């Protein structure tokens, strides 16, 4: 079973971002932080970075977190 970090790494590489440092910078993270996330030392990135990862790689947040397809419903301020 894959961890969220392993799924992030897979999505990053499949999207063509082979340079971890470049991808981390695009997500607003340090390369060392992304390395820790992908290796499982740190569980998940902050919400902003996670959403940016989804945009850059074309995967859903639900897939990163749970390994399942579909969206996670994030309530708006009104909800």
Secondary structure, 3 states (H helix, E strand, C coil): CCCHHHHHHHHHHHCCCCCHHHHHHHCCCCHHHHHHHHHCCCCCCCHHHHHHHHHHHCCCHHHHHHCCCCCCCCCCCCC
